[in-house]
Amino acid sequence: MPVMVTGGFRTLAGMDDALRRGATDMIGLARPFCLEPAFPRRMLAGELPALPVPEDRLVLGRGFWGPNSRSKHMQGLNNQCQAGWYYGQIERLGAGHEPQPTLSPWAALLGHLSKDFGRAMARKFA
């Protein structure tokens, strides 16, 4: 069975090393495509030394509001914030627009929840 690793790989050297050592058979690259669709070509050409790491700033806050909150609800909202941020980038790309790396975590969360709620209601009453 193939081993797949996602997240954490941000450099070509790191990816090559993991593949060469047999630590993984495949590397998931979905999230980096959201901000830098041409990253494989640019990385292999030596134009892009490392991928961006937006997850570090995709939090709703610190302490109680952060991803390490004691509240499971806040942890879940922070997870939804990241998911919504990436979904928003994918939707922008799909519509022919550039990614929006400055999209705030709160805007991503609220947009994601409102779209999902709208889609759920549309299915319920269709």
Order of alpha helices (4+ residues) and beta strands (2+ residues): beta-alpha-beta-alpha-alpha-alpha-alpha
